[in-house]
Amino acid sequence: MNNLLLAQASLDGAMSEGLGIIARFLFIIAVVVIAHGGWQIRSGNADQGKMSIVGGLLLGLAVVIAEALFNAGGMPTISISQ
């Protein structure tokens, strides 16, 4: 993995790899936030639980939402490497 990250030939490739790492990290955080929201609803705090679930969904989709907004505005974007 480190060799792939260090051996990128262009800036676009390196940025794509970095964006993929950020997307994976945000997905893990989103899962934790959504689980915490479910726990809050179970313990009787429905309002904060709903807010946590919505926040987790926004975190998980942050990269996709940002890319869609940039494409809608006609700005160039970098594709996420898988």
C-alpha positions as CSV (number, residue, x, y, z in Angstrom):
1,M,0.0,0.0,0.0
2,N,2.8,2.4,0.8
3,N,4.6,1.7,-2.4
4,L,1.4,2.5,-4.4
5,L,1.0,5.8,-2.5
6,L,4.6,6.8,-3.0
7,A,4.9,5.6,-6.6
8,Q,2.1,7.8,-8.1
9,A,3.3,9.4,-11.3
10,S,1.1,12.4,-11.3
11,L,-0.6,14.8,-8.8
12,D,-4.0,13.5,-9.9
13,G,-3.1,10.0,-9.0
14,A,-1.9,11.0,-5.6
15,M,-4.9,13.2,-4.9
16,S,-7.2,10.3,-6.0
17,E,-5.5,7.9,-3.6
18,G,-5.7,10.5,-0.7
19,L,-9.4,11.1,-1.4
20,G,-10.0,7.4,-1.3
21,I,-8.3,7.2,2.1
22,I,-10.4,10.1,3.4
23,A,-13.6,8.4,2.1
24,R,-12.8,5.2,3.9
25,F,-12.0,7.0,7.1
26,L,-15.3,9.0,6.9
27,F,-17.2,5.8,6.3
28,I,-15.9,4.2,9.5
29,I,-16.7,7.4,11.5
30,A,-20.2,7.5,10.0
31,V,-20.9,3.9,11.0
32,V,-19.9,4.7,14.6
33,V,-22.0,7.9,14.7
34,I,-25.1,6.0,13.3
35,A,-24.7,3.2,15.9
36,H,-24.4,5.9,18.6
37,G,-27.6,7.4,17.3
38,G,-29.4,4.1,17.5
39,W,-28.2,3.7,21.1
40,Q,-29.4,7.1,22.0
41,I,-32.9,6.3,20.6
42,R,-32.9,3.1,22.5
43,S,-32.1,4.9,25.7
44,G,-35.0,7.3,25.2
45,N,-33.3,10.3,23.7
46,A,-35.0,10.3,20.3
47,D,-34.2,13.8,19.2
48,Q,-30.4,13.5,19.6
49,G,-30.6,10.0,18.2
50,K,-32.2,11.2,15.0
51,M,-29.7,14.0,14.7
52,S,-26.8,11.5,15.1
53,I,-28.2,9.3,12.4
54,V,-28.7,12.2,10.0
55,G,-25.2,13.4,10.8
56,G,-23.7,10.0,10.2
57,L,-25.4,9.7,6.8
58,L,-24.0,13.1,5.9
59,L,-20.5,12.1,7.0
60,G,-20.7,8.9,5.0
61,L,-21.8,10.6,1.9
62,A,-19.7,13.8,2.2
63,V,-17.2,12.9,-0.6
64,V,-20.0,11.9,-3.0
65,I,-22.0,15.1,-2.1
66,A,-19.0,17.4,-2.6
67,E,-18.2,15.7,-6.0
68,A,-21.8,16.1,-7.2
69,L,-21.8,19.8,-6.2
70,F,-18.5,20.4,-8.0
71,N,-19.8,18.6,-11.2
72,A,-23.0,20.6,-11.1
73,G,-21.1,23.8,-11.0
74,G,-18.9,22.7,-13.9
75,M,-15.7,22.5,-11.9
76,P,-13.3,19.6,-12.6
77,T,-13.0,16.9,-10.0
78,I,-10.7,14.0,-9.3
79,S,-12.1,10.5,-9.3
80,I,-11.8,8.4,-6.2
81,S,-9.4,5.5,-6.5
82,Q,-10.8,2.2,-5.3
